[in-house]
Amino acid sequence: MKRILYSLALASILWSCKTTNTVTSAKAKEQINVNINLTDVKDDKVLVTVAAPKINADETTYSIPKIIPGTYSVDDYGKYIEDFKAFDSKGNLLSNSKADENTWVIKNAKTLAKITYLVNDTFDTEKGNGFGNNDVFSPAGTNIDAGTNFMLNMHGFVGFFKDKNDLPYTVNIAHPANLWGATSMTDQDASQTNDVFSMPRYAELIENPVMYAKPDYTTFTVDGMEILIGVFSPGGKITAESITPEMKTMMIAQKTFMGKINATKKYTVLLYLSSMKPNDAKGFGALEHPTATTVVMPELLPKDELVKNMKDVVSHEFFHIVTPLTIHSKEIHYFDYNTPKMSKHLWMYEGVTEYFANLFQINQGLITEEDFYTRMAQKIEHASKMNDTMPFTTMSANVLTEPYKAQYLNVYEKGALIGMCLDIIIREKSNGERGILDLMQKLSVEYGASKPFNDEELFAKITSFTYPEVGDFLNTYVAGPTPIPYADFLAKVGVSKTTTKSPGNVFLKGQTPYITVNQATKEILVLPNNELNVFFTSLGLKGDDVLLSFNNKAYSLENIYDLITDSQKWKEDETIAIKIKRNGKEQVITGKVKLPYEEVESLNASDSTKKTLKDAWLKG
């Protein structure tokens, strides 16, 4: 999973002031049949009907997940279910009651024939941006927009009976003829208004999302892997074709980097672009699946900025093919959707994945060496603001509860840096011949998708594949409370810390904006009662000034992301003309751009004697 952190600041700016019968033989294996009706949506709710398997007990339960793999948060998808009913074969109602938010207890279960319930979507309920609140992270959520879009993350629509989640599932989805379902699953029905998907067990069904929308997709093949890019853009601003060249370049580079690690023959990227309206998604980022990634981004983003972010989040999710989808513990392999036990190894599942998402870009020439150093330096800075003495394994095992939950985002910062340090140690000890990718290839052969490891045995196994120094690092800095001395490890490859003055964004300082939006007029204005930076003060701009245009280009809520992006291209002392409205009167202010500079810590290659090892690290 990858969350987009900048959404905090931007959100502050934007939101402040038919059913078919499955043919089977008489001796067919018992299965769960599910019907999802997307053609008859009432009150923004979808009807789901589940034909029950044979129940041999007087009582059974049906559950919707409390939590799903990859989110590391309790979301209680059962709270989006209502009007739950159970029936016998004669259509008589059976007594049921709720055991908790996500589980229904059904009486006289031996006579149970089917259950029905209505599903509400999660996008409608999002109030924030997916951070620090109880919203379901949008890429793990659901959308019901009758006749326009349905985002079917299956865990939000389909549940499981007690002790029956290892049965095969067949899902029939009735949908409008104008909507097409993008997914990695294979539709077994040629009808234009009904799809049939079959999966061998519940765990595999919910790892296969489907996005229904007006057909907008591309397909291409990379090294034997079929890639599908499906897009929903409510305003038609972005098409699948428009972003495919960059996605293809990136995925070719990823496959080249991964080498012999190849766990799937089809991979689907589902991109949902949010209108940013009150009842639409606001948590931006992506969620991984073995053969798919769901991505949610704001449609307001300029295409270049969208593609830039897509490269980072989709590459991160794609690398999850390695871990945890191929290499994982028993806690993940036998995941309990309602009373989960978490693994200790988020440093690997998310951290090493995030490291790979950056390393492959320098390795394959998609970014410069300086770009890579900047990214790592930023991660060091961000990690320093988190609890640096909390053992990562402890945080990981307890991530669903505080105070550990608050440290989760460190998996993308310190977790990636753990991967970097391990990579450097292995490169140094092997004289540059091997790195962390070699380790992950060995682990994938040792375990693989169907053979989980024991949490407590992973460090010893890693050490046996590498060097004692790797084991010492893991026990000291990952399982222990000792902060990592990054400078010591970077020095091994001739890289050291440096301080430079760097221009900041004129409209944002960290996560704090200098501008906001009047939701009634959609006008952009300077936040009042703020200490403004030099860009504003040098031009005489004041709080409550309405910013109408810059250099004759008009801006409003509709293209505010363009303004943020365009401003990053402005140069010091460049002439600028700003049309504003102050106290109801329009005027034009002309002057020179003065950028706010900040001292930032960065990294650079300072020891040429380590160039050979450094090059092996970055390009090997």
Secondary structure as the mmCIF struct_conf table of DSSP 4:
data_model
#
loop_
_struct_conf.conf_type_id
_struct_conf.id
_struct_conf.beg_label_comp_id
_struct_conf.beg_label_asym_id
_struct_conf.beg_label_seq_id
_struct_conf.end_label_comp_id
_struct_conf.end_label_asym_id
_struct_conf.end_label_seq_id
STRN STRN1 LYS A 2 ARG A 3
TURN_TY1_P TURN_TY1_P1 LEU A 5 TYR A 6
HELX_RH_AL_P HELX_RH_AL_P1 SER A 7 TRP A 15
HELX_LH_PP_P HELX_LH_PP_P1 ASN A 21 VAL A 23
TURN_TY1_P TURN_TY1_P2 ALA A 26 LYS A 27
HELX_LH_PP_P HELX_LH_PP_P2 ALA A 28 GLU A 30
STRN STRN2 ILE A 32 LYS A 42
TURN_TY1_P TURN_TY1_P3 ASP A 43 ASP A 44
STRN STRN3 LYS A 45 ALA A 51
BEND BEND1 ALA A 57 ASP A 58
STRN STRN4 GLU A 59 SER A 63
BEND BEND2 LYS A 66 LYS A 66
TURN_TY1_P TURN_TY1_P4 PRO A 69 THR A 71
BEND BEND3 SER A 73 SER A 73
HELX_RH_3T_P HELX_RH_3T_P1 TYR A 77 TYR A 80
STRN STRN5 ILE A 81 ASP A 88
TURN_TY1_P TURN_TY1_P5 SER A 89 LYS A 90
BEND BEND4 GLY A 91 GLY A 91
STRN STRN6 LEU A 93 LEU A 94
STRN STRN7 ASN A 96 ASP A 100
TURN_TY1_P TURN_TY1_P6 GLU A 101 ASN A 102
STRN STRN8 THR A 103 LYS A 107
BEND BEND5 ASN A 108 ASN A 108
HELX_RH_3T_P HELX_RH_3T_P2 ALA A 109 THR A 111
STRN STRN9 LEU A 112 ASN A 120
BEND BEND6 THR A 122 THR A 122
HELX_RH_3T_P HELX_RH_3T_P3 PHE A 123 THR A 125
BEND BEND7 GLY A 128 GLY A 128
BEND BEND8 GLY A 130 ASN A 134
HELX_LH_PP_P HELX_LH_PP_P3 ASP A 135 PHE A 137
HELX_RH_3T_P HELX_RH_3T_P4 SER A 138 ALA A 140
BEND BEND9 GLY A 141 GLY A 141
STRN STRN10 ASN A 143 ASP A 145
TURN_TY1_P TURN_TY1_P7 ALA A 146 THR A 148
STRN STRN11 ASN A 149 LEU A 152
HELX_RH_3T_P HELX_RH_3T_P5 MET A 154 GLY A 156
TURN_TY1_P TURN_TY1_P8 PHE A 157 PHE A 157
STRN STRN12 PHE A 160 PHE A 161
TURN_TY1_P TURN_TY1_P9 LYS A 162 ASP A 163
TURN_TY1_P TURN_TY1_P10 ASN A 165 ASP A 166
BEND BEND10 LEU A 167 LEU A 167
STRN STRN13 TYR A 169 ALA A 174
TURN_TY1_P TURN_TY1_P11 ALA A 177 ASN A 178
STRN STRN14 TRP A 180 ALA A 182
BEND BEND11 SER A 184 MET A 185
HELX_LH_PP_P HELX_LH_PP_P4 THR A 186 ASP A 187
BEND BEND12 GLN A 192 THR A 193
STRN STRN15 ASN A 194 MET A 199
BEND BEND13 PRO A 200 ARG A 201
HELX_RH_AL_P HELX_RH_AL_P2 TYR A 202 LEU A 205
TURN_TY1_P TURN_TY1_P12 ILE A 206 GLU A 207
STRN STRN16 VAL A 210 ALA A 213
BEND BEND14 LYS A 214 LYS A 214
STRN STRN17 TYR A 217 VAL A 222
TURN_TY1_P TURN_TY1_P13 ASP A 223 GLY A 224
STRN STRN18 MET A 225 PHE A 232
TURN_TY1_P TURN_TY1_P14 PRO A 234 GLY A 235
BEND BEND15 GLY A 236 GLY A 236
HELX_RH_AL_P HELX_RH_AL_P3 ALA A 240 MET A 258
TURN_TY1_P TURN_TY1_P15 GLY A 259 LYS A 260
BEND BEND16 LYS A 265 LYS A 265
STRN STRN19 LYS A 266 SER A 274
TURN_TY1_P TURN_TY1_P16 PRO A 278 ASN A 279
BEND BEND17 ASP A 280 ASP A 280
STRN STRN20 GLY A 285 HIS A 289
TURN_TY1_P TURN_TY1_P17 PRO A 290 THR A 291
STRN STRN21 ALA A 292 PRO A 298
TURN_TY1_P TURN_TY1_P18 GLU A 299 LEU A 300
BEND BEND18 LEU A 301 LEU A 301
HELX_RH_AL_P HELX_RH_AL_P4 LYS A 303 PHE A 319
TURN_TY1_P TURN_TY1_P19 HIS A 320 THR A 326
BEND BEND19 ILE A 327 ILE A 327
STRN STRN22 SER A 329 SER A 329
HELX_RH_AL_P HELX_RH_AL_P5 LYS A 330 HIS A 333
TURN_TY1_P TURN_TY1_P20 TYR A 334 TYR A 334
BEND BEND20 TYR A 337 THR A 339
BEND BEND21 LYS A 344 LYS A 344
HELX_RH_AL_P HELX_RH_AL_P6 LEU A 346 LEU A 346
HELX_RH_PI_P HELX_RH_PI_P1 TRP A 347 VAL A 352
HELX_RH_AL_P HELX_RH_AL_P7 THR A 353 ASN A 363
TURN_TY1_P TURN_TY1_P21 GLN A 364 GLY A 365
BEND BEND22 LEU A 366 ILE A 367
HELX_RH_AL_P HELX_RH_AL_P8 GLU A 369 SER A 384
TURN_TY1_P TURN_TY1_P22 LYS A 385 LYS A 385
BEND BEND23 MET A 386 MET A 386
TURN_TY1_P TURN_TY1_P23 ASP A 388 THR A 389
BEND BEND24 MET A 390 MET A 390
HELX_RH_AL_P HELX_RH_AL_P9 PHE A 392 ALA A 397
TURN_TY1_P TURN_TY1_P24 ASN A 398 LEU A 400
BEND BEND25 THR A 401 THR A 401
TURN_TY1_P TURN_TY1_P25 GLU A 402 TYR A 404
HELX_RH_3T_P HELX_RH_3T_P6 LYS A 405 VAL A 411
TURN_TY1_P TURN_TY1_P26 TYR A 412 GLU A 413
HELX_RH_AL_P HELX_RH_AL_P10 LYS A 414 LYS A 429
TURN_TY1_P TURN_TY1_P27 SER A 430 GLY A 432
BEND BEND26 GLU A 433 GLU A 433
HELX_RH_AL_P HELX_RH_AL_P11 ILE A 436 GLU A 446
BEND BEND27 TYR A 447 TYR A 447
TURN_TY1_P TURN_TY1_P28 ALA A 449 SER A 450
HELX_LH_PP_P HELX_LH_PP_P5 PRO A 452 PRO A 452
STRN STRN23 PHE A 453 PHE A 453
HELX_LH_PP_P HELX_LH_PP_P6 ASN A 454 ASN A 454
HELX_RH_3T_P HELX_RH_3T_P7 ASP A 455 GLU A 457
HELX_RH_AL_P HELX_RH_AL_P12 LEU A 458 PHE A 465
BEND BEND28 THR A 466 THR A 466
HELX_RH_AL_P HELX_RH_AL_P13 PRO A 468 PHE A 473
HELX_RH_PI_P HELX_RH_PI_P2 LEU A 474 VAL A 478
BEND BEND29 ALA A 479 PRO A 481
HELX_LH_PP_P HELX_LH_PP_P7 THR A 482 ILE A 484
HELX_RH_AL_P HELX_RH_AL_P14 TYR A 486 ALA A 491
TURN_TY1_P TURN_TY1_P29 LYS A 492 GLY A 494
STRN STRN24 VAL A 495 PRO A 503
TURN_TY1_P TURN_TY1_P30 VAL A 506 PHE A 507
STRN STRN25 LEU A 508 LYS A 509
TURN_TY1_P TURN_TY1_P31 GLY A 510 GLN A 511
STRN STRN26 THR A 512 PRO A 513
BEND BEND30 TYR A 514 TYR A 514
STRN STRN27 ILE A 515 ASN A 518
TURN_TY1_P TURN_TY1_P32 GLN A 519 LYS A 522
STRN STRN28 GLU A 523 VAL A 526
HELX_LH_PP_P HELX_LH_PP_P8 LEU A 527 LEU A 527
TURN_TY1_P TURN_TY1_P33 PRO A 528 ASN A 529
HELX_RH_AL_P HELX_RH_AL_P15 VAL A 534 LEU A 539
TURN_TY1_P TURN_TY1_P34 GLY A 540 GLY A 540
TURN_TY1_P TURN_TY1_P35 GLY A 543 ASP A 544
STRN STRN29 VAL A 546 PHE A 550
TURN_TY1_P TURN_TY1_P36 ASN A 551 ASN A 552
STRN STRN30 LYS A 553 ALA A 554
HELX_RH_3T_P HELX_RH_3T_P8 LEU A 557 ASN A 559
HELX_RH_AL_P HELX_RH_AL_P16 ILE A 560 SER A 567
TURN_TY1_P TURN_TY1_P37 GLN A 568 LYS A 569
TURN_TY1_P TURN_TY1_P38 GLU A 572 ASP A 573
STRN STRN31 THR A 575 ARG A 582
TURN_TY1_P TURN_TY1_P39 ASN A 583 GLY A 584
STRN STRN32 LYS A 585 LYS A 592
HELX_LH_PP_P HELX_LH_PP_P9 LEU A 595 PRO A 596
STRN STRN33 TYR A 597 ALA A 605
HELX_RH_3T_P HELX_RH_3T_P9 SER A 608 LYS A 610
HELX_RH_AL_P HELX_RH_AL_P17 LYS A 611 LYS A 619
#
